[in-house]
Amino acid sequence: PPRAPPPPAPPAAPAAPQSPVLLAAAAAQGLEIRGQVARAAGGLVFHLAFANGSAQALDGFQIQFNKNTFGLAPGQLQLPAIPPGGSASTVLPLSTGGAVAPPPASAVLQIAIKNRQQPVWYLTATLAVDQLFMADGILDRETYLNTWKSLPDANESTKHFAGVTVGSVDAWVARLKPQHVFFMAQRQLQGTNQTVIYLSLKLPPATMVLVETTTTVGMPGVKCCIKTASPDVSPLVFDALESIMA
């Protein structure tokens, strides 16, 4: 009897998205650098990929960060020599004990990278702020309330997220927790069908952010109120929260 045709091959897994280009080869004597800061088990890392389009091997790579809003500092950059036409990648551990830049807050990280064969290259990376939310951003009820009361009204700001719908408070809170946005409490606004959900998060090096969201469950629209001792970070936090809540 004729054989049954083989089963169709499973679809190929989608390729991992490439990190953004931080240094273009045309501007750096053939050296291209891609990179992205991300959260990993135990802290933050900088995924870096180097491609050598020059005619000589490149080695002796070193990296420095300028002082920045979040106190990010690089660990030791460990790369092999990269031959002409070759490439190498690494995962660079980051600490949050570096020099902190004065306000206003910025998600831009200024970086200097050098090797033995070329001049110092200056580049910037735009941080995904939601990746910086820290694992120890949870607060107990008493600390949350005392912190909120202790901060002046000028440190409070509000934004409306028109595109966010809370279908179920429990499911929504469970989805935020792995993003290091932590549930503290909820209450029903008396005489309304609105629910207030209290959340907290922490940004490096040690900025606590208190979040109060008000919504009608099942209906689009969330009013998000933020209070923090460093109010200049609020616009960055609003953008990050809106992207992970949507």
GROMACS elastic network, one bead per residue, 0.5 to 0.9 nm:
[ bonds ]
;  ai    aj funct       b0    kb
    2     5     6  0.89085   500
    3     6     6  0.85606   500
    4     7     6  0.86071   500
    5     8     6  0.86217   500
    6     9     6  0.84920   500
    7    10     6  0.87367   500
    8    11     6  0.87137   500
    9    12     6  0.84144   500
   10    13     6  0.86816   500
   11    14     6  0.86705   500
   12    15     6  0.84732   500
   13    16     6  0.88079   500
   14    17     6  0.85093   500
   15    18     6  0.84655   500
   18    21     6  0.86534   500
   18    34     6  0.79261   500
   18    35     6  0.85503   500
   19    22     6  0.87209   500
   19    34     6  0.55206   500
   19    35     6  0.51409   500
   19    36     6  0.56528   500
   19    47     6  0.77904   500
   19    48     6  0.79636   500
   19    49     6  0.81375   500
   20    33     6  0.86542   500
   20    34     6  0.54085   500
   20    35     6  0.59269   500
   20    36     6  0.68923   500
   20   125     6  0.84441   500
   21    24     6  0.64472   500
   21    32     6  0.73416   500
   21    33     6  0.60215   500
   21    35     6  0.67058   500
   21   125     6  0.89167   500
   22    32     6  0.77568   500
   22    33     6  0.55970   500
   22    34     6  0.51945   500
   22    35     6  0.64048   500
   22    36     6  0.89050   500
   22   123     6  0.60638   500
   22   124     6  0.63541   500
   22   125     6  0.63778   500
   23    26     6  0.86600   500
   23    27     6  0.71769   500
   23    28     6  0.70570   500
   23    31     6  0.75428   500
   23    32     6  0.54277   500
   23    34     6  0.68823   500
   23   121     6  0.80905   500
   23   122     6  0.82273   500
   23   123     6  0.62552   500
   23   124     6  0.84093   500
   24    27     6  0.54701   500
   24    28     6  0.64649   500
   24    30     6  0.78771   500
   24    31     6  0.70473   500
   24    32     6  0.50275   500
   24    33     6  0.68543   500
   24    34     6  0.86264   500
   25    28     6  0.51021   500
   25    29     6  0.62141   500
   25    33     6  0.78621   500
   25    51     6  0.83080   500
   25    52     6  0.82094   500
   25    53     6  0.70591   500
   25    54     6  0.86981   500
   26    29     6  0.63457   500
   26    30     6  0.59266   500
   26    31     6  0.78625   500
   26    32     6  0.81819   500
   27    30     6  0.74269   500
   27    31     6  0.81289   500
   27    32     6  0.86678   500
   28    31     6  0.53185   500
   28    32     6  0.71830   500
   28   118     6  0.85314   500
   28   119     6  0.88360   500
   28   121     6  0.72971   500
   29    32     6  0.88354   500
   29    53     6  0.77801   500
   29    54     6  0.62787   500
   29   118     6  0.80377   500
   30    51     6  0.81039   500
   30    52     6  0.60917   500
   30    55     6  0.83240   500
   31    50     6  0.70882   500
   31    51     6  0.58538   500
   31    53     6  0.57211   500
   31    54     6  0.66090   500
   32    49     6  0.81236   500
   32    50     6  0.57544   500
   32    51     6  0.51165   500
   32    52     6  0.66030   500
   32    53     6  0.75488   500
   33    48     6  0.70152   500
   33    49     6  0.57036   500
   33    51     6  0.65833   500
   33    52     6  0.89669   500
   34    47     6  0.81020   500
   34    48     6  0.57024   500
   34    49     6  0.51037   500
   34    50     6  0.65942   500
   34    51     6  0.86598   500
   35    46     6  0.66990   500
   35    47     6  0.53042   500
   35    49     6  0.63023   500
   35    50     6  0.88845   500
   35   125     6  0.74479   500
   36    45     6  0.83880   500
   36    46     6  0.56294   500
   36    47     6  0.52818   500
   36    48     6  0.68229   500
   36   125     6  0.71724   500
   36   126     6  0.81607   500
   36   127     6  0.75532   500
   36   128     6  0.85798   500
   37    44     6  0.70259   500
   37    45     6  0.57163   500
   37    47     6  0.62106   500
   37    48     6  0.87700   500
   37    94     6  0.88694   500
   37   125     6  0.82614   500
   37   126     6  0.86255   500
   37   127     6  0.64505   500
   37   128     6  0.74288   500
   37   131     6  0.76518   500
   37   132     6  0.86627   500
   38    43     6  0.87864   500
   38    44     6  0.58323   500
   38    45     6  0.55772   500
   38    46     6  0.63417   500
   38    47     6  0.74497   500
   38   127     6  0.85368   500
   38   128     6  0.77881   500
   38   131     6  0.55657   500
   38   132     6  0.75428   500
   39    42     6  0.82772   500
   39    43     6  0.60382   500
   39    45     6  0.63060   500
   39    46     6  0.88061   500
   39   131     6  0.53300   500
   39   132     6  0.67093   500
   39   133     6  0.84733   500
   39   134     6  0.88775   500
   40    43     6  0.54437   500
   40    44     6  0.56085   500
   40    45     6  0.64664   500
   41    44     6  0.79408   500
   42   135     6  0.89120   500
   43    93     6  0.78398   500
   43    94     6  0.74369   500
   43    95     6  0.78199   500
   43   132     6  0.88776   500
   43   134     6  0.80470   500
   43   135     6  0.85662   500
   44    72     6  0.89892   500
   44    92     6  0.87231   500
   44    93     6  0.63528   500
   44    94     6  0.54421   500
   44    95     6  0.72081   500
   44    96     6  0.86127   500
   44   131     6  0.81075   500
   44   132     6  0.73477   500
   45    74     6  0.86517   500
   45    91     6  0.62301   500
   45    92     6  0.53876   500
   45    94     6  0.52744   500
   45    95     6  0.85836   500
   46    74     6  0.82553   500
   46    90     6  0.81929   500
   46    91     6  0.56770   500
   46    93     6  0.64122   500
   46    94     6  0.69068   500
   47    89     6  0.75771   500
   47    90     6  0.61692   500
   47    92     6  0.63612   500
   47    93     6  0.89156   500
   48    88     6  0.85306   500
   48    89     6  0.55480   500
   48    90     6  0.54380   500
   48    91     6  0.62709   500
   48    92     6  0.73420   500
   49    87     6  0.73478   500
   49    88     6  0.58982   500
   49    90     6  0.65400   500
   49    91     6  0.88547   500
   50    82     6  0.83179   500
   50    86     6  0.85240   500
   50    87     6  0.54328   500
   50    88     6  0.53101   500
   50    89     6  0.59861   500
   50    90     6  0.87353   500
   51    82     6  0.78887   500
   51    84     6  0.87591   500
   51    85     6  0.71522   500
   51    86     6  0.60509   500
   51    88     6  0.66768   500
   51    89     6  0.86893   500
   52    55     6  0.82610   500
   52    56     6  0.83151   500
   52    57     6  0.77283   500
   52    58     6  0.74314   500
   52    82     6  0.65325   500
   52    83     6  0.69012   500
   52    84     6  0.56147   500
   52    85     6  0.53535   500
   52    86     6  0.55183   500
   52    87     6  0.59599   500
   52    88     6  0.87109   500
   53    56     6  0.85948   500
   53    83     6  0.89726   500
   53    84     6  0.60300   500
   53    85     6  0.51575   500
   53    86     6  0.75087   500
   53    87     6  0.88632   500
   54    57     6  0.77216   500
   54    58     6  0.86188   500
   54    83     6  0.87175   500
   54    84     6  0.56863   500
   54    85     6  0.70880   500
   55    83     6  0.83850   500
   55    84     6  0.52878   500
   55    85     6  0.78484   500
   56    82     6  0.87082   500
   56    83     6  0.66265   500
   56    84     6  0.53226   500
   56    85     6  0.89273   500
   56   117     6  0.82660   500
   57    81     6  0.65324   500
   57    82     6  0.54535   500
   57    84     6  0.53550   500
   57    85     6  0.88186   500
   57    86     6  0.86135   500
   57   117     6  0.81486   500
   58    61     6  0.79770   500
   58    80     6  0.87893   500
   58    81     6  0.55827   500
   58    82     6  0.52101   500
   58    83     6  0.65261   500
   58    84     6  0.78870   500
   58   115     6  0.66245   500
   58   116     6  0.69470   500
   58   117     6  0.61473   500
   58   118     6  0.81461   500
   59    79     6  0.76459   500
   59    80     6  0.67228   500
   59    82     6  0.63981   500
   59    83     6  0.87933   500
   59   115     6  0.57027   500
   59   116     6  0.59917   500
   59   117     6  0.73495   500
   60    78     6  0.88885   500
   60    79     6  0.78625   500
   60    80     6  0.81990   500
   60    81     6  0.73509   500
   60   114     6  0.77956   500
   60   116     6  0.53816   500
   60   117     6  0.84198   500
   61    77     6  0.69172   500
   61    78     6  0.75975   500
   61    79     6  0.67999   500
   61    80     6  0.86688   500
   61    81     6  0.85905   500
   61   113     6  0.70063   500
   61   114     6  0.55517   500
   61   116     6  0.71097   500
   62    76     6  0.78463   500
   62    77     6  0.60006   500
   62    78     6  0.83505   500
   62   112     6  0.82985   500
   62   113     6  0.56796   500
   62   114     6  0.54011   500
   62   115     6  0.63691   500
   63    74     6  0.72573   500
   63    75     6  0.87167   500
   63    76     6  0.80091   500
   63    77     6  0.65780   500
   63   111     6  0.71844   500
   63   112     6  0.57207   500
   63   114     6  0.66244   500
   64    73     6  0.76189   500
   64    74     6  0.67383   500
   64   110     6  0.86574   500
   64   111     6  0.58086   500
   64   112     6  0.51754   500
   64   113     6  0.65279   500
   64   114     6  0.89988   500
   65    68     6  0.78874   500
   65    72     6  0.76139   500
   65    73     6  0.61836   500
   65    74     6  0.69462   500
   65    98     6  0.86980   500
   65   109     6  0.71773   500
   65   110     6  0.58662   500
   65   112     6  0.63325   500
   65   113     6  0.88898   500
   66    72     6  0.89414   500
   66    73     6  0.84999   500
   66    99     6  0.79169   500
   66   101     6  0.84904   500
   66   109     6  0.72754   500
   66   110     6  0.53804   500
   66   111     6  0.61741   500
   66   112     6  0.78943   500
   67    70     6  0.84996   500
   67    71     6  0.66208   500
   67    72     6  0.77262   500
   67    73     6  0.82837   500
   67    98     6  0.69239   500
   67   100     6  0.52697   500
   67   101     6  0.51325   500
   67   102     6  0.88838   500
   67   109     6  0.83435   500
   67   110     6  0.79536   500
   68    71     6  0.55047   500
   68    72     6  0.66982   500
   68    73     6  0.88839   500
   68    98     6  0.80732   500
   68    99     6  0.67396   500
   68   100     6  0.51026   500
   68   102     6  0.80288   500
   68   105     6  0.83417   500
   68   106     6  0.75690   500
   68   107     6  0.84228   500
   68   108     6  0.78723   500
   68   109     6  0.64395   500
   68   110     6  0.77256   500
   69    72     6  0.79776   500
   69    99     6  0.85372   500
   69   100     6  0.54070   500
   69   101     6  0.50653   500
   69   102     6  0.70483   500
   69   103     6  0.74361   500
   69   104     6  0.81721   500
   69   105     6  0.55294   500
   69   106     6  0.60836   500
   69   107     6  0.74323   500
   69   108     6  0.86154   500
   69   109     6  0.85611   500
   69   204     6  0.83942   500
   69   205     6  0.85895   500
   69   233     6  0.86725   500
   70    96     6  0.67948   500
   70    97     6  0.87697   500
   70    98     6  0.81560   500
   70    99     6  0.85007   500
   70   100     6  0.63011   500
   70   101     6  0.79334   500
   70   105     6  0.85598   500
   70   106     6  0.87772   500
   70   107     6  0.85980   500
   70   132     6  0.85312   500
   70   203     6  0.72264   500
   70   204     6  0.50198   500
   70   205     6  0.55892   500
   70   206     6  0.86361   500
   70   207     6  0.89962   500
   71    95     6  0.78530   500
   71    97     6  0.55974   500
   71    99     6  0.52357   500
   71   101     6  0.75702   500
   71   204     6  0.67244   500
   71   205     6  0.58173   500
   72    94     6  0.63930   500
   72    95     6  0.56901   500
   72    97     6  0.65369   500
   72    98     6  0.53579   500
   72    99     6  0.76165   500
   72   100     6  0.80355   500
   72   109     6  0.85674   500
   72   204     6  0.79330   500
   72   205     6  0.80029   500
   73    93     6  0.88022   500
   73    94     6  0.55893   500
   73    95     6  0.52179   500
   73    96     6  0.61593   500
   73    97     6  0.66342   500
   73    99     6  0.78452   500
   74    77     6  0.77471   500
   74    92     6  0.69082   500
   74    93     6  0.64059   500
   74    95     6  0.64192   500
   74    96     6  0.89414   500
   74    98     6  0.85268   500
   75    92     6  0.62897   500
   75    93     6  0.53485   500
   75    94     6  0.56316   500
   75    95     6  0.71170   500
   76    92     6  0.71813   500
   76    93     6  0.77985   500
   77    90     6  0.79956   500
   77    91     6  0.86119   500
   77    92     6  0.62801   500
   77    93     6  0.86833   500
   78    90     6  0.72398   500
   78    91     6  0.88791   500
   78    92     6  0.79713   500
   79    82     6  0.81192   500
   79    88     6  0.70691   500
   79    89     6  0.74537   500
   79    90     6  0.69435   500
   80    88     6  0.74033   500
   81    88     6  0.85698   500
   82    85     6  0.81051   500
   82    86     6  0.56200   500
   82    87     6  0.60374   500
   82    88     6  0.66947   500
   83    86     6  0.50673   500
   83    87     6  0.76427   500
   84    87     6  0.85349   500
   95    98     6  0.71096   500
   96    99     6  0.87673   500
   96   204     6  0.61083   500
   96   205     6  0.54374   500
   96   206     6  0.89572   500
   97   100     6  0.84583   500
   97   204     6  0.86956   500
   97   205     6  0.68096   500
   98   205     6  0.85844   500
  100   205     6  0.83262   500
  101   104     6  0.84818   500
  101   105     6  0.80506   500
  102   105     6  0.75370   500
  103   106     6  0.80406   500
  103   230     6  0.87332   500
  103   232     6  0.65696   500
  103   233     6  0.85891   500
  104   232     6  0.56281   500
  104   233     6  0.76720   500
  105   230     6  0.88872   500
  105   231     6  0.89549   500
  105   232     6  0.55384   500
  105   233     6  0.53688   500
  105   234     6  0.87243   500
  105   235     6  0.87774   500
  105   236     6  0.78728   500
  106   109     6  0.80139   500
  106   126     6  0.88907   500
  106   127     6  0.88714   500
  106   232     6  0.89156   500
  106   233     6  0.78665   500
  106   236     6  0.78022   500
  107   125     6  0.83288   500
  107   126     6  0.56462   500
  107   127     6  0.51127   500
  107   128     6  0.74285   500
  107   129     6  0.68737   500
  107   236     6  0.73915   500
  108   124     6  0.64589   500
  108   125     6  0.57685   500
  108   127     6  0.61044   500
  109   123     6  0.84432   500
  109   124     6  0.54189   500
  109   125     6  0.51181   500
  109   126     6  0.61741   500
  109   127     6  0.69460   500
  110   122     6  0.74301   500
  110   123     6  0.61001   500
  110   125     6  0.67431   500
  110   126     6  0.89641   500
  111   121     6  0.82582   500
  111   122     6  0.57982   500
  111   123     6  0.52362   500
  111   124     6  0.57314   500
  111   125     6  0.76797   500
  112   120     6  0.65553   500
  112   121     6  0.56402   500
  112   123     6  0.63515   500
  112   124     6  0.86083   500
  113   119     6  0.88956   500
  113   120     6  0.58059   500
  113   121     6  0.52776   500
  113   122     6  0.65815   500
  113   123     6  0.80016   500
  114   117     6  0.84411   500
  114   118     6  0.68746   500
  114   119     6  0.64051   500
  114   121     6  0.60813   500
  114   122     6  0.88293   500
  115   118     6  0.58793   500
  115   119     6  0.73849   500
  115   120     6  0.73597   500
  116   119     6  0.80943   500
  118   121     6  0.83311   500
  126   129     6  0.88811   500
  127   130     6  0.86515   500
  127   131     6  0.79607   500
  127   132     6  0.83037   500
  128   131     6  0.56277   500
  128   132     6  0.73338   500
  128   240     6  0.74841   500
  129   132     6  0.52676   500
  129   133     6  0.71747   500
  129   203     6  0.85788   500
  129   236     6  0.68276   500
  129   237     6  0.70695   500
  129   239     6  0.83786   500
  129   240     6  0.58670   500
  130   133     6  0.55754   500
  130   179     6  0.73054   500
  130   180     6  0.85283   500
  130   236     6  0.89987   500
  130   237     6  0.76429   500
  130   239     6  0.87562   500
  130   240     6  0.51011   500
  130   241     6  0.71341   500
  130   243     6  0.84820   500
  130   244     6  0.76438   500
  131   134     6  0.83407   500
  131   179     6  0.77499   500
  131   180     6  0.89380   500
  131   240     6  0.87716   500
  132   180     6  0.89908   500
  132   202     6  0.84096   500
  132   203     6  0.61935   500
  132   204     6  0.70036   500
  133   136     6  0.88296   500
  133   137     6  0.76152   500
  133   179     6  0.71651   500
  133   180     6  0.56743   500
  133   181     6  0.74144   500
  133   201     6  0.63828   500
  133   202     6  0.56209   500
  133   203     6  0.52328   500
  133   204     6  0.75577   500
  134   137     6  0.58326   500
  134   179     6  0.87310   500
  134   180     6  0.60568   500
  134   181     6  0.86471   500
  134   201     6  0.70595   500
  134   202     6  0.53906   500
  134   203     6  0.60212   500
  134   204     6  0.71150   500
  135   138     6  0.78202   500
  135   178     6  0.88528   500
  135   179     6  0.86914   500
  135   180     6  0.56355   500
  135   181     6  0.87200   500
  135   201     6  0.84092   500
  135   202     6  0.78227   500
  136   139     6  0.85310   500
  136   180     6  0.79885   500
  136   201     6  0.79757   500
  136   202     6  0.69865   500
  137   180     6  0.68177   500
  137   181     6  0.72706   500
  137   182     6  0.68857   500
  137   200     6  0.61745   500
  137   203     6  0.80054   500
  137   208     6  0.69280   500
  137   209     6  0.83143   500
  138   180     6  0.82754   500
  138   181     6  0.78888   500
  138   182     6  0.55537   500
  138   183     6  0.76372   500
  138   184     6  0.76619   500
  138   199     6  0.82926   500
  138   200     6  0.60128   500
  138   201     6  0.65360   500
  138   202     6  0.79813   500
  139   142     6  0.82060   500
  139   143     6  0.62530   500
  139   144     6  0.58846   500
  139   182     6  0.80764   500
  139   183     6  0.86904   500
  139   184     6  0.68990   500
  139   199     6  0.87062   500
  139   200     6  0.67788   500
  139   201     6  0.85681   500
  140   143     6  0.55296   500
  140   144     6  0.61250   500
  140   145     6  0.87426   500
  140   184     6  0.68160   500
  141   144     6  0.51169   500
  141   145     6  0.61888   500
  141   146     6  0.85939   500
  141   184     6  0.64279   500
  141   185     6  0.75504   500
  142   145     6  0.52626   500
  142   146     6  0.60796   500
  142   147     6  0.84334   500
  143   146     6  0.51646   500
  143   147     6  0.59049   500
  143   148     6  0.84642   500
  144   147     6  0.52216   500
  144   148     6  0.61467   500
  144   149     6  0.86972   500
  144   184     6  0.80505   500
  144   200     6  0.82115   500
  144   210     6  0.74204   500
  145   148     6  0.51462   500
  145   149     6  0.62198   500
  145   150     6  0.85893   500
  146   149     6  0.52128   500
  146   150     6  0.60789   500
  146   151     6  0.88214   500
  147   150     6  0.51088   500
  147   151     6  0.64278   500
  147   210     6  0.84226   500
  147   228     6  0.87079   500
  148   151     6  0.56032   500
  148   152     6  0.84614   500
  148   210     6  0.72857   500
  148   227     6  0.69337   500
  148   228     6  0.81072   500
  149   152     6  0.76246   500
  149   153     6  0.89978   500
  151   154     6  0.82239   500
  151   155     6  0.65878   500
  151   156     6  0.83349   500
  151   227     6  0.74292   500
  151   228     6  0.71682   500
  151   229     6  0.66661   500
  152   155     6  0.56344   500
  152   156     6  0.75950   500
  152   227     6  0.88051   500
  152   229     6  0.86859   500
  153   156     6  0.54740   500
  153   157     6  0.86877   500
  153   227     6  0.83149   500
  154   157     6  0.78852   500
  154   227     6  0.88888   500
  154   231     6  0.83616   500
  155   226     6  0.81337   500
  155   227     6  0.56151   500
  155   228     6  0.60338   500
  155   229     6  0.66624   500
  155   230     6  0.74752   500
  155   231     6  0.53317   500
  155   232     6  0.87923   500
  156   225     6  0.69566   500
  156   226     6  0.56085   500
  156   228     6  0.70905   500
  156   231     6  0.72776   500
  156   234     6  0.86765   500
  157   224     6  0.84255   500
  157   225     6  0.56943   500
  157   226     6  0.54495   500
  157   227     6  0.66971   500
  157   231     6  0.80752   500
  157   234     6  0.73366   500
  157   235     6  0.89070   500
  158   223     6  0.71115   500
  158   224     6  0.55756   500
  158   226     6  0.62989   500
  158   227     6  0.89965   500
  158   238     6  0.86810   500
  159   222     6  0.85396   500
  159   223     6  0.61011   500
  159   224     6  0.53285   500
  159   225     6  0.65230   500
  159   226     6  0.85989   500
  159   238     6  0.72376   500
  160   163     6  0.89562   500
  160   221     6  0.69739   500
  160   222     6  0.58504   500
  160   224     6  0.59889   500
  160   225     6  0.86494   500
  161   164     6  0.57033   500
  161   165     6  0.88204   500
  161   220     6  0.85563   500
  161   221     6  0.55855   500
  161   222     6  0.50806   500
  161   223     6  0.62379   500
  161   224     6  0.71450   500
  161   242     6  0.64729   500
  161   245     6  0.89764   500
  161   246     6  0.84466   500
  162   165     6  0.81934   500
  162   220     6  0.63445   500
  162   222     6  0.64455   500
  162   223     6  0.83666   500
  163   220     6  0.62946   500
  163   221     6  0.60943   500
  163   222     6  0.80861   500
  163   242     6  0.83900   500
  163   246     6  0.63503   500
  164   219     6  0.87055   500
  164   220     6  0.57086   500
  164   221     6  0.53988   500
  164   222     6  0.61020   500
  164   242     6  0.74701   500
  164   245     6  0.63302   500
  165   168     6  0.89859   500
  165   215     6  0.81266   500
  165   216     6  0.84703   500
  165   217     6  0.73059   500
  165   218     6  0.62392   500
  165   219     6  0.58170   500
  165   221     6  0.58754   500
  165   222     6  0.69941   500
  165   245     6  0.83003   500
  165   246     6  0.72238   500
  166   169     6  0.63197   500
  166   171     6  0.85172   500
  166   172     6  0.63288   500
  166   215     6  0.73591   500
  166   216     6  0.76473   500
  166   217     6  0.53127   500
  166   218     6  0.56789   500
  166   219     6  0.70979   500
  166   220     6  0.73770   500
  166   221     6  0.82913   500
  166   222     6  0.79666   500
  166   245     6  0.86716   500
  167   171     6  0.77628   500
  167   172     6  0.73492   500
  167   217     6  0.56496   500
  167   219     6  0.75375   500
  167   220     6  0.89704   500
  168   171     6  0.53261   500
  168   172     6  0.60031   500
  168   173     6  0.85143   500
  168   217     6  0.65658   500
  168   218     6  0.72028   500
  169   172     6  0.50894   500
  169   173     6  0.60014   500
  169   174     6  0.84568   500
  169   186     6  0.88877   500
  169   195     6  0.88709   500
  169   197     6  0.82249   500
  169   217     6  0.73690   500
  170   173     6  0.52603   500
  170   174     6  0.61021   500
  170   175     6  0.86416   500
  171   174     6  0.50595   500
  171   175     6  0.61933   500
  171   176     6  0.87758   500
  172   175     6  0.51351   500
  172   176     6  0.63852   500
  172   177     6  0.88926   500
  172   245     6  0.80586   500
  173   176     6  0.51500   500
  173   177     6  0.63140   500
  173   181     6  0.82795   500
  173   182     6  0.75166   500
  173   183     6  0.63203   500
  173   199     6  0.88786   500
  174   177     6  0.54215   500
  174   178     6  0.76074   500
  174   182     6  0.89235   500
  174   183     6  0.86639   500
  175   178     6  0.65543   500
  175   179     6  0.75399   500
  175   245     6  0.85153   500
  176   179     6  0.52153   500
  176   180     6  0.66723   500
  176   181     6  0.52991   500
  176   182     6  0.69108   500
  176   183     6  0.83273   500
  176   244     6  0.76084   500
  176   245     6  0.74039   500
  177   180     6  0.50808   500
  177   181     6  0.51774   500
  177   182     6  0.53949   500
  177   183     6  0.75068   500
  178   181     6  0.73793   500
  178   182     6  0.86999   500
  179   182     6  0.84505   500
  179   244     6  0.78988   500
  180   200     6  0.85758   500
  180   201     6  0.64543   500
  180   202     6  0.81266   500
  181   199     6  0.65404   500
  181   200     6  0.59051   500
  181   201     6  0.51233   500
  181   202     6  0.83082   500
  181   241     6  0.87142   500
  182   198     6  0.85177   500
  182   199     6  0.52736   500
  182   200     6  0.52332   500
  182   201     6  0.63206   500
  183   186     6  0.83272   500
  183   197     6  0.75457   500
  183   198     6  0.61741   500
  183   200     6  0.67032   500
  184   197     6  0.77513   500
  184   198     6  0.53711   500
  184   199     6  0.53798   500
  184   200     6  0.71030   500
  185   196     6  0.84048   500
  185   197     6  0.60708   500
  185   198     6  0.52404   500
  185   199     6  0.74020   500
  186   195     6  0.69782   500
  186   196     6  0.54818   500
  186   198     6  0.59715   500
  187   190     6  0.88593   500
  187   194     6  0.87774   500
  187   195     6  0.58566   500
  187   196     6  0.53629   500
  187   197     6  0.67755   500
  187   198     6  0.87227   500
  188   191     6  0.85827   500
  188   192     6  0.76225   500
  188   193     6  0.72569   500
  188   194     6  0.60773   500
  188   196     6  0.62050   500
  188   197     6  0.89260   500
  189   192     6  0.56298   500
  189   193     6  0.70010   500
  189   194     6  0.55875   500
  189   195     6  0.59885   500
  189   196     6  0.68736   500
  189   214     6  0.89420   500
  190   193     6  0.80780   500
  190   194     6  0.83276   500
  191   194     6  0.87416   500
  192   195     6  0.84500   500
  192   216     6  0.89696   500
  193   215     6  0.85687   500
  193   216     6  0.60798   500
  193   217     6  0.81073   500
  194   214     6  0.66181   500
  194   215     6  0.53885   500
  194   217     6  0.71864   500
  195   213     6  0.81464   500
  195   214     6  0.56705   500
  195   215     6  0.54795   500
  195   216     6  0.60509   500
  195   217     6  0.70635   500
  196   212     6  0.68018   500
  196   213     6  0.55822   500
  196   215     6  0.66241   500
  196   216     6  0.88724   500
  197   211     6  0.82716   500
  197   212     6  0.59011   500
  197   213     6  0.51546   500
  197   214     6  0.63972   500
  197   215     6  0.83239   500
  198   210     6  0.76695   500
  198   211     6  0.58589   500
  198   213     6  0.63706   500
  198   214     6  0.88523   500
  199   209     6  0.86306   500
  199   210     6  0.62428   500
  199   212     6  0.62551   500
  199   213     6  0.78261   500
  200   208     6  0.73133   500
  200   209     6  0.57616   500
  200   211     6  0.56160   500
  200   212     6  0.85514   500
  201   207     6  0.84681   500
  201   208     6  0.60457   500
  201   209     6  0.52917   500
  201   210     6  0.67280   500
  201   211     6  0.78880   500
  202   205     6  0.84978   500
  202   206     6  0.66148   500
  202   207     6  0.54664   500
  202   209     6  0.58274   500
  202   210     6  0.87205   500
  203   206     6  0.59684   500
  203   207     6  0.50055   500
  203   208     6  0.64865   500
  203   209     6  0.76059   500
  204   207     6  0.61210   500
  204   208     6  0.88439   500
  207   228     6  0.74690   500
  207   229     6  0.72273   500
  207   230     6  0.69497   500
  208   227     6  0.88482   500
  208   228     6  0.62883   500
  208   229     6  0.74312   500
  208   230     6  0.84823   500
  209   226     6  0.67903   500
  209   227     6  0.60931   500
  209   229     6  0.78025   500
  209   230     6  0.84243   500
  209   234     6  0.84572   500
  209   237     6  0.85694   500
  210   225     6  0.82522   500
  210   226     6  0.56796   500
  210   227     6  0.52081   500
  210   228     6  0.62170   500
  211   224     6  0.69077   500
  211   225     6  0.57213   500
  211   227     6  0.66210   500
  211   228     6  0.88633   500
  212   223     6  0.81228   500
  212   224     6  0.58810   500
  212   225     6  0.50260   500
  212   226     6  0.64513   500
  212   227     6  0.84912   500
  213   222     6  0.63916   500
  213   223     6  0.55090   500
  213   225     6  0.62134   500
  213   226     6  0.87437   500
  214   221     6  0.87272   500
  214   222     6  0.57411   500
  214   223     6  0.50796   500
  214   224     6  0.66358   500
  214   225     6  0.84223   500
  215   218     6  0.86401   500
  215   219     6  0.76231   500
  215   220     6  0.80859   500
  215   221     6  0.64490   500
  215   223     6  0.64715   500
  215   224     6  0.89617   500
  216   219     6  0.55465   500
  216   220     6  0.77405   500
  216   221     6  0.77405   500
  216   222     6  0.78771   500
  217   220     6  0.81996   500
  219   222     6  0.88532   500
  224   238     6  0.79746   500
  225   238     6  0.89613   500
  226   231     6  0.84949   500
  226   234     6  0.68522   500
  226   237     6  0.85200   500
  226   238     6  0.81512   500
  227   230     6  0.85052   500
  227   231     6  0.71314   500
  227   234     6  0.80324   500
  228   231     6  0.55590   500
  228   232     6  0.89409   500
  228   233     6  0.83866   500
  228   234     6  0.78083   500
  229   232     6  0.89734   500
  230   233     6  0.61056   500
  230   234     6  0.77802   500
  231   234     6  0.53195   500
  231   235     6  0.84027   500
  232   235     6  0.70937   500
  232   236     6  0.83378   500
  233   236     6  0.54677   500
  233   237     6  0.62713   500
  233   238     6  0.87933   500
  234   238     6  0.60503   500
  234   239     6  0.86639   500
  235   238     6  0.51373   500
  235   239     6  0.63736   500
  235   240     6  0.87073   500
  236   239     6  0.53252   500
  236   240     6  0.62756   500
  236   241     6  0.86723   500
  237   240     6  0.50328   500
  237   241     6  0.59568   500
  237   242     6  0.84178   500
  238   241     6  0.51871   500
  238   242     6  0.60133   500
  238   243     6  0.85963   500
  239   242     6  0.52634   500
  239   243     6  0.63206   500
  239   244     6  0.89052   500
  240   243     6  0.53139   500
  240   244     6  0.64678   500
  240   245     6  0.86250   500
  241   244     6  0.53045   500
  241   245     6  0.58536   500
  241   246     6  0.83729   500
  242   245     6  0.52205   500
  242   246     6  0.59659   500
  243   246     6  0.55856   500
